[in-house]
Amino acid sequence: MLRDHRILSRALTVAMQRGHIARNVATPVDPPRQEQSDIATALNVEEARAVVQAASGTRNAARWTVALALGLRQSEALALQWKDIDLLANTLTVRRSIHRVRGGLI
C-alpha cells in the first residue's frame, strides 16, 4: 500500500512537471502507515543453530553456514567463488550476486 502511494505520487509529480495535470492530488494525502512485519526479522542464535543443523548433510550445508555467519543474501552466497576467499588474510569478499531472469541466471 505504501509502495502504491509512492508510485502514484511520483507519477503524478512527473505528469504535473510535464504540464499534463494542474496539481498532484496525492501530495496532501498522508501515505498509509507501514506496519511492522515479521518477515524481515533476524534469526536468534537458537534458530540459526536449528537451520545449520537442518542443513547439515545436504549439498547446501556450506552455503547456509556461510550465509548465516556473514549475513549474506541468498544471491550473494550463490555467487561466491574460490577467488573471493583469501585464506591467508582470513577474508571473504562479496563481489557479485546471481539472479534468475527469464529462466536464465545473470
All heavy atoms as an XYZ file, in Angstrom:
819
protein
N       0.816     -1.188      0.000
C       0.000      0.000      0.000
C       0.869      1.265      0.000
O       0.607      2.181     -0.745
C      -0.867     -0.057      1.247
C      -2.244      0.499      1.172
S      -3.203      0.154     -0.244
C      -4.653      0.967      0.241
N       1.893      1.272      0.854
C       2.801      2.414      0.906
C       3.524      2.573     -0.428
O       3.671      3.680     -0.946
C       3.813      2.229      2.040
C       4.848      3.329      2.216
C       4.177      4.651      2.549
C       5.830      2.949      3.308
N       3.932      1.451     -0.984
C       4.628      1.484     -2.278
C       3.705      2.031     -3.370
O       4.136      2.813     -4.219
C       5.105      0.078     -2.631
C       5.888      0.016     -3.901
C       6.506     -1.365     -4.070
N       7.150     -1.446     -5.350
C       6.861     -2.324     -6.284
N       5.952     -3.241     -6.060
N       7.482     -2.327     -7.434
N       2.449      1.619     -3.345
C       1.476      2.108     -4.327
C       1.325      3.628     -4.239
O       1.262      4.310     -5.260
C       0.115      1.441     -4.109
C       0.155     -0.064     -4.312
O       1.043     -0.545     -5.042
O      -0.697     -0.763     -3.740
N       1.272      4.145     -3.024
C       1.144      5.589     -2.829
C       2.364      6.309     -3.392
O       2.238      7.337     -4.068
C       0.969      5.912     -1.345
C       0.817      7.380     -1.071
N       1.891      8.207     -0.876
C      -0.289      8.162     -0.996
C       1.463      9.445     -0.675
N       0.139      9.445     -0.735
N       3.563      5.769     -3.124
C       4.792      6.396     -3.632
C       4.820      6.412     -5.150
O       5.196      7.407     -5.767
C       6.019      5.652     -3.101
C       6.544      6.224     -1.819
C       7.901      5.651     -1.537
N       7.760      4.230     -1.262
C       8.275      3.602     -0.226
N       9.011      4.243      0.618
N       8.082      2.322     -0.039
N       4.446      5.294     -5.770
C       4.462      5.195     -7.234
C       3.466      6.175     -7.841
O       3.788      6.909     -8.779
C       4.167      3.750     -7.689
C       5.337      2.837     -7.308
C       3.896      3.691     -9.189
C       5.056      1.360     -7.479
N       2.258      6.197     -7.292
C       1.229      7.098     -7.815
C       1.632      8.558     -7.630
O       1.516      9.371     -8.552
C      -0.111      6.837     -7.126
C      -1.265      7.740     -7.552
C      -1.554      7.577     -9.045
C      -2.499      7.441     -6.732
N       2.153      8.878     -6.446
C       2.567     10.252     -6.179
C       3.682     10.680     -7.124
O       3.660     11.797     -7.662
C       3.025     10.380     -4.721
O       3.410     11.702     -4.456
N       4.644      9.806     -7.345
C       5.750     10.137     -8.257
C       5.248     10.315     -9.687
O       5.658     11.241    -10.393
C       6.826      9.044     -8.196
C       7.992      9.297     -9.124
C       8.811     10.505     -8.700
N       9.838     10.757     -9.698
C      10.159     11.952    -10.155
N       9.595     13.029     -9.672
N      11.081     12.088    -11.074
N       4.350      9.426    -10.126
C       3.808      9.532    -11.489
C       3.040     10.842    -11.670
O       3.167     11.509    -12.703
C       2.908      8.338    -11.783
N       2.278     11.215    -10.664
C       1.525     12.469    -10.748
C       2.459     13.679    -10.704
O       2.205     14.687    -11.367
C       0.490     12.541     -9.619
C      -0.671     11.542     -9.745
C      -1.515     11.564     -8.482
C      -1.514     11.827    -10.977
N       3.541     13.592     -9.954
C       4.526     14.681     -9.927
C       5.145     14.882    -11.302
O       5.275     16.013    -11.780
C       5.626     14.389     -8.881
O       5.025     14.345     -7.583
C       6.713     15.451     -8.899
N       5.513     13.785    -11.937
C       6.098     13.876    -13.287
C       5.071     14.434    -14.266
O       5.395     15.301    -15.095
C       6.627     12.488    -13.746
C       7.024     12.519    -15.208
C       7.807     12.058    -12.875
N       3.821     13.979    -14.172
C       2.770     14.488    -15.060
C       2.560     15.980    -14.857
O       2.366     16.723    -15.820
C       1.468     13.727    -14.811
N       2.643     16.437    -13.613
C       2.489     17.868    -13.317
C       3.674     18.657    -13.883
O       3.485     19.712    -14.500
C       2.396     18.069    -11.800
C       2.004     19.464    -11.376
S       1.807     19.610     -9.593
C       3.501     19.506     -9.062
N       4.881     18.131    -13.727
C       6.068     18.807    -14.245
C       6.019     18.913    -15.764
O       6.530     19.877    -16.343
C       7.332     18.049    -13.822
C       7.636     18.161    -12.348
C       8.726     17.197    -11.896
O       9.058     16.242    -12.590
N       9.269     17.442    -10.712
N       5.418     17.951    -16.394
C       5.318     17.957    -17.864
C       4.096     18.724    -18.374
O       3.869     18.797    -19.570
C       5.289     16.522    -18.383
C       6.597     15.802    -18.132
C       6.579     14.401    -18.643
N       7.853     13.734    -18.376
C       8.090     12.467    -18.619
N       7.146     11.698    -19.138
N       9.260     11.946    -18.342
N       3.314     19.264    -17.448
C       2.174     20.081    -17.833
C       0.924     19.308    -18.208
O      -0.010     19.870    -18.774
N       0.861     18.034    -17.865
C      -0.309     17.223    -18.207
C      -1.446     17.393    -17.206
O      -2.614     17.221    -17.556
C       0.058     15.740    -18.295
C       1.071     15.432    -19.350
N       0.846     15.619    -20.691
C       2.341     14.967    -19.262
C       1.912     15.276    -21.387
N       2.855     14.880    -20.530
N      -1.106     17.730    -15.958
C      -2.119     17.973    -14.930
C      -1.739     19.237    -14.171
O      -0.590     19.652    -14.163
C      -2.256     16.782    -13.951
C      -0.929     16.480    -13.243
C      -2.791     15.548    -14.653
C      -1.016     15.402    -12.169
N      -2.741     19.848    -13.522
C      -2.516     21.117    -12.828
C      -1.882     20.924    -11.457
O      -1.095     21.764    -11.004
C      -3.835     21.871    -12.689
N      -2.229     19.833    -10.761
C      -1.660     19.611     -9.427
C      -1.630     18.128     -9.105
O      -2.355     17.329     -9.696
C      -2.428     20.364     -8.355
C      -3.810     19.827     -8.085
C      -4.543     20.696     -7.052
N      -5.781     20.042     -6.662
C      -5.990     19.483     -5.481
N      -5.052     19.517     -4.561
N      -7.136     18.906     -5.207
N      -0.772     17.781     -8.175
C      -0.630     16.394     -7.738
C      -1.587     16.166     -6.575
O      -1.365     16.637     -5.464
C       0.816     16.127     -7.303
C       1.043     14.692     -6.877
O       0.109     13.945     -6.665
N       2.298     14.320     -6.748
N      -2.660     15.443     -6.822
C      -3.680     15.224     -5.789
C      -3.215     14.252     -4.705
O      -3.853     14.126     -3.665
C      -5.010     14.728     -6.406
C      -5.626     15.802     -7.295
C      -4.808     13.434     -7.167
N      -2.098     13.576     -4.924
C      -1.581     12.652     -3.913
C      -0.733     13.369     -2.861
O      -0.488     12.826     -1.788
C      -0.760     11.548     -4.575
N      -0.305     14.598     -3.136
C       0.567     15.328     -2.209
C      -0.091     15.583     -0.851
O       0.534     15.340      0.178
C       1.041     16.647     -2.842
O       1.777     16.343     -4.023
C       1.928     17.432     -1.897
N      -1.330     16.067     -0.806
C      -1.914     16.338      0.514
C      -2.367     15.076      1.267
O      -2.730     15.159      2.435
C      -3.112     17.242      0.209
C      -3.468     16.949     -1.195
C      -2.195     16.552     -1.882
N      -2.316     13.943      0.624
C      -2.773     12.696      1.260
C      -1.612     12.061      2.010
O      -0.534     11.863      1.466
C      -3.311     11.707      0.197
C      -3.737     10.402      0.840
C      -4.446     12.340     -0.585
N      -1.837     11.736      3.278
C      -0.808     11.050      4.054
C      -0.650      9.627      3.531
O      -1.645      8.928      3.296
C      -1.193     10.985      5.537
C      -1.149     12.353      6.202
O      -0.347     13.184      5.758
O      -1.916     12.560      7.165
N       0.590      9.177      3.365
C       0.783      7.793      2.923
C       0.307      6.828      4.006
O       0.295      7.176      5.185
C       2.293      7.678      2.711
C       2.888      8.823      3.429
C       1.840      9.877      3.545
N      -0.101      5.631      3.604
C      -0.565      4.668      4.607
C       0.562      4.337      5.586
O       1.734      4.358      5.226
C      -0.940      3.436      3.790
C      -0.685      3.757      2.369
C      -0.126      5.119      2.262
N       0.181      4.039      6.798
C       1.169      3.666      7.811
C       1.730      2.300      7.472
O       1.001      1.393      7.095
C       0.532      3.625      9.190
C       0.055      4.989      9.656
C      -0.627      4.870     10.995
N       0.303      4.426     12.015
C       0.811      5.198     12.965
N       0.459      6.459     13.011
N       1.647      4.729     13.859
N       3.018      2.178      7.635
C       3.656      0.898      7.381
C       3.667      0.113      8.681
O       4.183      0.572      9.696
C       5.080      1.088      6.863
C       5.710     -0.200      6.430
C       7.002      0.051      5.669
O       7.402      1.188      5.483
N       7.634     -1.001      5.228
N       3.077     -1.068      8.632
C       3.038     -1.904      9.820
C       4.317     -2.719      9.919
O       4.899     -3.102      8.910
C       1.826     -2.837      9.751
C       0.505     -2.093      9.747
C      -0.682     -3.026      9.595
O      -0.510     -4.231      9.832
O      -1.753     -2.536      9.243
N       4.742     -2.946     11.157
C       5.944     -3.742     11.360
C       5.672     -5.170     10.902
O       4.620     -5.740     11.143
C       6.348     -3.743     12.824
C       7.701     -4.367     13.036
C       8.323     -3.916     14.336
O       7.792     -3.062     15.018
N       9.453     -4.486     14.667
N       6.648     -5.720     10.224
C       6.497     -7.041      9.635
C       7.414     -8.040     10.323
O       8.521     -7.707     10.739
C       6.832     -6.968      8.144
O       6.876     -8.253      7.594
N       6.958     -9.266     10.420
C       7.780    -10.345     10.951
C       8.694    -10.914      9.874
O       9.582    -11.708     10.167
C       6.898    -11.479     11.490
C       6.162    -11.063     12.753
O       6.623    -10.119     13.418
O       5.136    -11.683     13.071
N       8.491    -10.525      8.633
C       9.231    -11.093      7.511
C      10.717    -10.780      7.605
O      11.553    -11.628      7.348
C       8.648    -10.583      6.176
C       7.231    -11.114      6.004
C       9.517    -11.020      5.012
C       6.506    -10.529      4.826
N      11.086     -9.581      8.004
C      12.479     -9.151      7.949
C      13.193     -9.229      9.302
O      14.155     -8.526      9.531
C      12.563     -7.741      7.398
N      12.722    -10.061     10.192
C      13.393    -10.163     11.483
C      14.562    -11.132     11.402
O      14.533    -12.113     10.667
C      12.420    -10.626     12.579
O      11.869    -11.886     12.212
C      11.307     -9.623     12.793
N      15.591    -10.849     12.156
C      16.776    -11.708     12.164
C      16.517    -12.948     13.015
O      15.692    -12.937     13.925
C      17.959    -10.931     12.726
N      17.259    -13.998     12.705
C      17.166    -15.213     13.495
C      17.918    -15.029     14.804
O      18.948    -14.373     14.838
C      17.793    -16.395     12.740
C      17.187    -16.779     11.399
C      17.984    -17.921     10.783
C      15.734    -17.165     11.549
N      17.400    -15.633     15.855
C      18.184    -15.635     17.086
C      19.168    -16.803     17.026
O      19.175    -17.574     16.058
C      17.285    -15.692     18.327
C      16.456    -16.956     18.393
O      16.900    -18.039     17.979
N      15.247    -16.846     18.920
N      20.023    -16.936     18.021
C      21.080    -17.944     17.988
C      20.500    -19.361     17.879
O      20.993    -20.180     17.097
C      21.986    -17.816     19.241
C      22.991    -18.951     19.304
C      22.696    -16.480     19.244
N      19.459    -19.635     18.628
C      18.864    -20.974     18.592
C      18.272    -21.288     17.212
O      18.412    -22.401     16.711
C      17.777    -21.120     19.665
C      18.285    -21.064     21.096
C      18.518    -19.632     21.586
O      17.882    -18.689     21.070
O      19.382    -19.459     22.458
N      17.627    -20.301     16.602
C      17.050    -20.500     15.273
C      18.147    -20.720     14.231
O      18.013    -21.581     13.358
C      16.175    -19.300     14.888
C      14.918    -19.181     15.731
C      14.209    -17.853     15.546
O      14.873    -16.844     15.223
O      12.976    -17.826     15.729
N      19.232    -19.963     14.331
C      20.346    -20.124     13.393
C      20.972    -21.507     13.542
O      21.286    -22.162     12.542
C      21.391    -19.034     13.622
N      21.149    -21.951     14.781
C      21.685    -23.304     15.011
C      20.761    -24.364     14.428
O      21.221    -25.359     13.861
C      21.885    -23.549     16.504
C      23.109    -22.879     17.042
C      23.400    -23.304     18.476
N      24.556    -22.588     18.968
C      24.608    -21.944     20.122
N      23.570    -21.964     20.933
N      25.698    -21.315     20.478
N      19.454    -24.160     14.548
C      18.485    -25.116     14.005
C      18.582    -25.179     12.481
O      18.481    -26.261     11.891
C      17.061    -24.740     14.439
N      18.792    -24.034     11.840
C      18.945    -24.006     10.379
C      20.206    -24.755      9.969
O      20.182    -25.586      9.045
C      18.965    -22.553      9.843
C      19.374    -22.513      8.383
C      17.619    -21.893     10.038
N      21.322    -24.476     10.646
C      22.579    -25.154     10.327
C      22.435    -26.658     10.559
O      22.896    -27.465      9.751
C      23.745    -24.560     11.152
C      25.003    -25.404     11.009
C      24.012    -23.133     10.721
N      21.782    -27.045     11.643
C      21.567    -28.464     11.945
C      20.710    -29.119     10.859
O      21.025    -30.214     10.390
C      20.882    -28.618     13.313
C      20.573    -30.034     13.709
C      21.822    -30.824     14.039
O      22.808    -30.248     14.489
N      21.803    -32.111     13.810
N      19.650    -28.448     10.440
C      18.775    -28.999      9.406
C      19.495    -29.110      8.064
O      19.249    -30.027      7.288
C      17.521    -28.135      9.262
N      20.401    -28.170      7.798
C      21.120    -28.168      6.520
C      22.300    -29.133      6.510
O      22.772    -29.518      5.439
C      21.615    -26.758      6.208
N      22.787    -29.527      7.690
C      23.964    -30.397      7.738
C      23.675    -31.696      7.001
O      22.592    -32.267      7.104
C      24.394    -30.671      9.175
O      23.419    -31.446      9.828
N      24.655    -32.127      6.238
C      24.484    -33.349      5.461
C      23.867    -33.126      4.089
O      23.803    -34.043      3.288
N      23.416    -31.901      3.821
C      22.877    -31.607      2.487
C      23.975    -30.972      1.646
O      24.986    -30.506      2.173
C      21.678    -30.633      2.554
O      22.145    -29.351      2.976
C      20.604    -31.138      3.521
N      23.763    -30.928      0.345
C      24.779    -30.330     -0.530
C      24.893    -28.822     -0.335
O      25.868    -28.215     -0.737
C      24.502    -30.670     -1.990
C      23.240    -30.057     -2.545
C      22.992    -30.513     -3.994
N      21.843    -29.855     -4.553
C      21.886    -28.714     -5.229
N      23.027    -28.122     -5.441
N      20.783    -28.170     -5.693
N      23.904    -28.193      0.308
C      23.913    -26.747      0.535
C      24.342    -26.367      1.942
O      24.222    -25.202      2.324
C      22.517    -26.164      0.273
C      22.142    -26.210     -1.185
O      22.979    -25.964     -2.033
N      20.903    -26.537     -1.472
N      24.853    -27.300      2.717
C      25.193    -27.025      4.114
C      26.216    -25.899      4.239
O      26.058    -25.002      5.080
C      25.711    -28.292      4.787
N      27.244    -25.909      3.424
C      28.280    -24.869      3.500
C      27.695    -23.501      3.155
O      28.016    -22.496      3.806
C      29.435    -25.208      2.567
N      26.845    -23.451      2.138
C      26.237    -22.167      1.758
C      25.413    -21.596      2.894
O      25.489    -20.408      3.210
C      25.377    -22.331      0.509
C      24.678    -21.027      0.121
C      23.926    -21.143     -1.176
N      22.883    -22.119     -1.185
C      21.601    -21.845     -0.895
N      21.240    -20.633     -0.541
N      20.688    -22.783     -0.957
N      24.601    -22.427      3.533
C      23.769    -21.959      4.638
C      24.628    -21.481      5.808
O      24.352    -20.455      6.419
C      22.810    -23.062      5.099
C      21.632    -23.198      4.198
C      21.432    -24.132      3.233
C      20.494    -22.337      4.158
N      20.234    -23.910      2.589
C      19.639    -22.813      3.149
C      20.108    -21.208      4.880
C      18.427    -22.216      2.850
C      18.900    -20.609      4.572
C      18.079    -21.112      3.564
N      25.680    -22.218      6.110
C      26.553    -21.855      7.221
C      27.252    -20.525      6.960
O      27.268    -19.638      7.819
C      27.595    -22.964      7.469
O      26.895    -24.190      7.696
C      28.465    -22.646      8.660
N      27.809    -20.357      5.764
C      28.490    -19.106      5.416
C      27.495    -17.950      5.388
O      27.770    -16.869      5.920
C      29.218    -19.240      4.058
C      29.700    -17.893      3.548
C      30.372    -20.212      4.174
N      26.338    -18.163      4.781
C      25.340    -17.093      4.686
C      24.881    -16.646      6.072
O      24.758    -15.444      6.338
C      24.149    -17.560      3.852
N      24.636    -17.596      6.961
C      24.205    -17.228      8.311
C      25.327    -16.548      9.100
O      25.091    -15.575      9.803
C      23.730    -18.469      9.068
C      22.324    -18.941      8.709
C      22.064    -20.317      9.300
C      21.287    -17.951      9.199
N      26.533    -17.053      8.973
C      27.650    -16.492      9.734
C      27.987    -15.067      9.295
O      28.354    -14.229     10.118
C      28.874    -17.392      9.587
N      27.850    -14.784      7.996
C      28.264    -13.485      7.463
C      27.112    -12.552      7.117
O      27.332    -11.416      6.722
C      29.138    -13.703      6.225
C      30.397    -14.537      6.458
C      31.143    -14.739      5.149
C      31.283    -13.890      7.496
N      25.893    -13.050      7.216
C      24.741    -12.211      6.890
C      24.564    -11.990      5.400
O      24.083    -10.945      4.969
N      24.955    -12.976      4.594
C      24.838    -12.839      3.143
C      23.409    -13.093      2.683
O      22.687    -13.903      3.259
C      25.755    -13.843      2.434
C      27.246    -13.718      2.671
C      27.989    -14.772      1.873
C      27.738    -12.340      2.298
N      23.036    -12.427      1.622
C      21.784    -12.740      0.941
C      21.993    -14.012      0.137
O      23.114    -14.368     -0.205
C      21.408    -11.598     -0.005
C      21.124    -10.300      0.686
C      20.888     -9.201     -0.358
N      20.562     -7.955      0.276
C      21.446     -7.029      0.618
N      22.727     -7.219      0.376
N      21.071     -5.911      1.206
N      20.897    -14.684     -0.190
C      20.992    -15.917     -0.968
C      21.715    -15.676     -2.282
O      22.578    -16.455     -2.688
C      19.601    -16.492     -1.240
C      19.642    -17.751     -2.073
C      18.267    -18.373     -2.257
O      17.416    -18.284     -1.402
N      18.072    -19.009     -3.383
N      21.401    -14.577     -2.949
C      22.012    -14.284     -4.248
C      23.524    -14.068     -4.114
O      24.283    -14.413     -5.011
C      21.360    -13.055     -4.883
O      21.532    -11.923     -4.058
N      23.960    -13.513     -2.990
C      25.392    -13.297     -2.763
C      26.092    -14.611     -2.445
O      27.186    -14.877     -2.951
C      25.595    -12.306     -1.625
C      25.087    -10.916     -1.945
C      25.010    -10.006     -0.733
O      24.957    -10.497      0.408
O      25.003     -8.776     -0.949
N      25.472    -15.426     -1.613
C      26.072    -16.714     -1.246
C      26.186    -17.624     -2.468
O      27.191    -18.313     -2.652
C      25.246    -17.388     -0.155
N      25.188    -17.611     -3.326
C      25.207    -18.465     -4.518
C      26.260    -18.024     -5.531
O      26.743    -18.830     -6.320
C      23.831    -18.474     -5.188
C      22.745    -19.237     -4.440
C      21.385    -18.978     -5.080
C      23.050    -20.713     -4.404
N      26.633    -16.756     -5.507
C      27.595    -16.237     -6.482
C      29.049    -16.316     -6.004
O      29.954    -15.968     -6.751
C      27.245    -14.790     -6.834
N      29.267    -16.787     -4.775
C      30.641    -16.870     -4.271
C      31.485    -17.815     -5.111
O      31.014    -18.847     -5.575
C      30.651    -17.356     -2.819
C      30.198    -16.355     -1.770
C      30.152    -17.024     -0.405
C      31.111    -15.133     -1.750
N      32.743    -17.438     -5.290
C      33.715    -18.271     -5.994
C      34.958    -18.368     -5.122
O      35.179    -17.543     -4.230
C      34.066    -17.654     -7.353
C      32.880    -17.559     -8.285
C      33.232    -16.865     -9.591
O      34.355    -16.444     -9.807
N      32.254    -16.757    -10.467
N      35.801    -19.376     -5.392
C      37.004    -19.568     -4.591
C      37.902    -18.339     -4.631
O      38.577    -18.025     -3.656
C      37.767    -20.815     -5.045
C      37.124    -22.061     -4.532
C      36.457    -22.997     -5.262
C      37.071    -22.495     -3.170
N      35.993    -23.993     -4.433
C      36.362    -23.706     -3.141
C      37.551    -21.985     -1.973
C      36.122    -24.409     -1.975
C      37.310    -22.684     -0.800
C      36.605    -23.879     -0.808
N      37.899    -17.603     -5.738
C      38.763    -16.420     -5.827
C      38.292    -15.293     -4.894
O      39.015    -14.345     -4.672
C      38.863    -15.923     -7.266
C      37.551    -15.429     -7.857
C      37.748    -15.034     -9.309
C      36.438    -14.602     -9.936
N      36.600    -14.306    -11.356
N      37.085    -15.427     -4.331
C      36.571    -14.431     -3.397
C      37.096    -14.647     -1.977
O      36.878    -13.819     -1.098
C      35.042    -14.463     -3.358
C      34.418    -14.159     -4.701
O      35.007    -13.369     -5.448
O      33.347    -14.727     -5.002
N      37.775    -15.767     -1.756
C      38.241    -16.135     -0.425
C      39.761    -16.036     -0.372
O      40.456    -16.581     -1.217
C      37.794    -17.568     -0.066
C      36.274    -17.664     -0.131
C      38.321    -17.981      1.298
C      35.736    -19.069     -0.067
N      40.253    -15.316      0.634
C      41.689    -15.215      0.873
C      41.969    -15.892      2.209
O      41.745    -15.314      3.285
C      42.124    -13.752      0.898
C      43.628    -13.575      1.033
O      44.318    -14.530      1.451
O      44.107    -12.472      0.727
N      42.437    -17.135      2.150
C      42.662    -17.904      3.366
C      43.816    -17.355      4.191
O      43.815    -17.477      5.421
C      42.907    -19.373      3.018
C      41.709    -20.097      2.387
C      42.096    -21.503      1.960
C      40.524    -20.125      3.342
N      44.799    -16.742      3.545
C      45.929    -16.172      4.277
C      45.517    -14.932      5.080
O      45.978    -14.718      6.192
C      47.078    -15.839      3.333
C      47.692    -17.038      2.600
C      48.755    -16.575      1.605
C      48.284    -18.017      3.603
N      44.652    -14.128      4.506
C      44.197    -12.907      5.184
C      42.909    -13.135      5.971
O      42.405    -12.218      6.621
C      43.977    -11.796      4.161
N      42.359    -14.357      5.884
C      41.090    -14.678      6.554
C      39.968    -13.728      6.147
O      39.240    -13.192      6.986
C      41.243    -14.676      8.070
C      42.082    -15.829      8.558
O      42.035    -16.920      7.988
N      42.857    -15.602      9.593
N      39.841    -13.498      4.832
C      38.799    -12.600      4.339
C      37.973    -13.274      3.255
O      38.440    -14.177      2.557
C      39.397    -11.300      3.748
O      40.244    -11.639      2.651
C      40.161    -10.522      4.796
N      36.759    -12.825      3.152
C      35.856    -13.231      2.084
C      35.269    -11.940      1.532
O      34.757    -11.118      2.294
C      34.748    -14.137      2.633
C      33.753    -14.672      1.607
C      33.313    -16.065      1.989
C      32.579    -13.756      1.463
N      35.365    -11.741      0.233
C      34.870    -10.517     -0.394
C      33.678    -10.840     -1.280
O      33.759    -11.709     -2.149
C      35.981     -9.865     -1.246
O      37.123     -9.659     -0.405
C      35.532     -8.537     -1.814
N      32.570    -10.150     -1.033
C      31.376    -10.319     -1.865
C      31.511     -9.362     -3.026
O      31.487     -8.144     -2.855
C      30.091    -10.043     -1.062
C      28.872    -10.161     -1.953
C      29.990    -10.998      0.117
N      31.668     -9.914     -4.233
C      31.891     -9.092     -5.423
C      30.704     -9.096     -6.379
O      30.631     -8.285     -7.280
C      33.118     -9.612     -6.179
C      34.411     -9.455     -5.442
C      35.585     -9.921     -6.319
N      36.841     -9.585     -5.696
C      37.573    -10.436     -4.982
N      37.153    -11.676     -4.833
N      38.698    -10.055     -4.442
N      29.815    -10.056     -6.218
C      28.729    -10.205     -7.184
C      27.545    -10.890     -6.527
O      27.655    -11.417     -5.423
C      29.217    -10.990     -8.402
C      29.465    -12.458     -8.126
C      30.279    -13.170     -9.171
N      31.679    -12.807     -9.199
C      32.578    -13.183     -8.286
N      32.214    -13.928     -7.283
N      33.823    -12.808     -8.376
N      26.441    -10.884     -7.224
C      25.266    -11.672     -6.825
C      24.712    -12.312     -8.086
O      25.054    -11.927     -9.205
C      24.221    -10.784     -6.141
O      23.755     -9.795     -7.025
N      23.882    -13.303     -7.893
C      23.332    -14.027     -9.035
C      21.812    -13.981     -8.943
O      21.255    -14.100     -7.851
C      23.871    -15.472     -9.080
C      23.515    -16.156    -10.379
C      23.391    -16.278     -7.897
C      24.299    -17.434    -10.604
N      21.163    -13.761    -10.074
C      19.707    -13.639    -10.105
C      19.147    -14.413    -11.282
O      19.758    -14.482    -12.344
C      19.292    -12.168    -10.219
C      19.798    -11.331     -9.090
N      19.151    -11.241     -7.890
C      20.906    -10.566     -8.965
C      19.832    -10.450     -7.084
N      20.907    -10.032     -7.726
N      17.952    -14.955    -11.090
C      17.262    -15.658    -12.168
C      16.395    -14.645    -12.914
O      15.540    -14.002    -12.328
C      16.389    -16.778    -11.615
C      15.735    -17.627    -12.681
C      14.914    -18.760    -12.084
N      15.698    -19.614    -11.209
C      16.471    -20.620    -11.613
N      16.588    -20.885    -12.891
N      17.135    -21.353    -10.742
N      16.644    -14.498    -14.208
C      15.885    -13.578    -15.048
C      15.442    -14.311    -16.294
O      16.282    -14.836    -17.035
C      16.728    -12.333    -15.409
C      15.960    -11.421    -16.346
C      17.166    -11.592    -14.169
N      14.157    -14.365    -16.507
C      13.582    -15.014    -17.689
C      14.138    -16.429    -17.901
O      14.551    -16.813    -18.979
C      13.818    -14.186    -18.946
C      13.107    -12.843    -18.899
C      13.230    -12.122    -20.230
N      12.914    -10.733    -20.021
C      13.761     -9.736    -20.214
N      14.971     -9.971    -20.654
N      13.393     -8.508    -19.979
N      14.209    -17.181    -16.823
C      14.647    -18.554    -16.904
C      16.147    -18.741    -16.934
O      16.656    -19.856    -16.868
N      16.922    -17.646    -17.001
C      18.374    -17.743    -17.011
C      18.961    -17.099    -15.774
O      18.266    -16.445    -15.007
N      20.243    -17.301    -15.578
C      20.927    -16.718    -14.427
C      21.864    -15.613    -14.901
O      22.595    -15.792    -15.880
C      21.728    -17.784    -13.678
C      20.911    -18.918    -13.075
C      21.827    -19.955    -12.472
C      19.937    -18.395    -12.032
N      21.831    -14.482    -14.205
C      22.763    -13.386    -14.513
C      23.445    -12.958    -13.234
O      22.926    -13.142    -12.155
C      22.083    -12.189    -15.189
C      20.994    -11.602    -14.290
C      21.522    -12.563    -16.529
C      20.510    -10.255    -14.747
